[in-house]
Amino acid sequence: MASNGHLEPDQLPAPVAVEPGDEILKVSAKSRPSAVAGAIAGVVREFGRAEVQAIGAGATNQAIKATAIARDYLRESGIDAVCLPAFIDVTIDNEDRTAIRILIEPR
């Protein structure tokens, strides 16, 4: 872990391929939590785990709500899911930003 408390890239779990070239479910402040939750649940069922990334308070709020809803969807399928949040540093348009990355996987 870096001195700022963020995980280094080599400490993060391996990304999940959702679709070719797509590694992470990216959530914005305008994302519908129920839609993101359905995507999370589908990815967990198919690949065994999902990763969600959010930048900013609004996006993080939607990501957390989606994660909670996804746990309910997965519980209906007999899957008890847990989430592991972490701060990560990302570069977008040559600008360094701090994001929240949430790993969702069966307990």
C-alpha positions, 0 to 999 in steps of 0.5 A, a space after each residue: 500500500 502506498 503511503 497515501 493509503 491507496 493500493 498500488 496497481 500490482 496490489 489490485 485484483 486482476 480485472 474481470 473481462 466483461 466484454 472484449 476490451 471492457 474490464 471494469 463496470 464504470 459508474 457515473 453520477 447519472 447511472 441507474 443503480 438498478 441497471 448497474 446492479 443487474 450488470 454486477 449480478 450478471 457478471 458475478 454469475 458469469 465470471 465469479 466476480 465483478 469490479 465497479 469503478 466510480 470517480 466523484 461523490 455522486 458516482 460513488 453514491 450510485 455505485 454503493 447503491 448498485 452494489 447493495 441492490 446487486 447483493 439482493 439480486 445475487 442472494 435470490 440466486 443463492 450467492 452471498 456476495 461481499 464487496 471490497 472497496 479500495 481507493 485507486 489512482 487513475 489517469 483520465 485525459 492526462 489528469 490524475 484522479 482518485 477513484 473508488 474500485 469495488 470488487 464484488 465476489 461470492 463470500 
